[in-house]
């Protein structure tokens, strides 16, 4: 009799566990970066775990790394809108026309590398309208874009003249053009081969690229110290998928997403600094830290670019700059 009761008890527990598992909703998270990228262990996996914990296992986030759900960061926004994935990470700069106001945050001098994410979230309502087709889950500023070059050292804007430089966004392209270079729009996954083969002469990207994208292997010089762009990142969610959640589940996504913004910023800035030092330690590589006078030559041009872009965007862009300036 006791054996029969125990069997029945185990069966009941097993059935309950199966039911919970079967009812759990799986959310696909599209990540174009490799599974070894610092963001995966430092930001995306903690986000997934947090969502599952906060919903008692009713929601499960499954990461698809390395472009498993489709290659190319530029298509991440469309993958969420088209419900290929419920969640995705990317940069607004890859689809600049959709996020002109959000990209005001990346302009030189608008936010600070160390406090940018906090500043953005203090004024997050200023950007929500650009994410109306999706649910904005996370938004963070990263580390400053710096200049990796293949063969030529860059210490002044004159050194950039005639060089083809990869850029991550339209605004960074305007900056490079003002410095005298030719901007080339290109996803991060193509930089290595393009620089190795001489298709481009350099790339604007933050310091994580030394190791995460192996630019330390193909660039001889790295120039830092000038005012430049700071590319924002986002995690977005399919709007219908979010609206179909319960209120508690929505809160879980929002809470985990807010924390992911902080983690993403922390990971990016920390790893970028490590990447700069790692480049300096590599044999045959030269890290160029601009003097104040050298940086001023770049910064004078950068300031003009910021003013021009803000004026072109109009009153709302000026409102954003004023708000972010107040922290």
Secondary structure, 3 states (H helix, E strand, C coil): CHHHHHHHHHHHHHHHHHHHHHHCEEEEEECCCCCCCHHHHHHHHHHHHHHHHHCCCCEEEEEECCCCCCCCHHHHHHHHHCCCCCEEEEEHHHHHHHCCCHHHHHCCCCCCCCCHHHHHHHCHHHCHHHHCCEEEEEEEECCCCEEEECCCCCCCHHHHCCCEEEECCHHHHHHHHHHCCEEEECCHHHHHHHHHCCCCCEEEECCCHHHHCCHHHCCCEEEECCCCCCCEEEEEEEHHHHHCCCHHHHHHHHHHHHHHHHHHHHHHHHHHHHHHHHHHHCCCCEEEECCHHHHHHHHHHHHHHHHHHHHHHCHHHHHHHHHHHCC
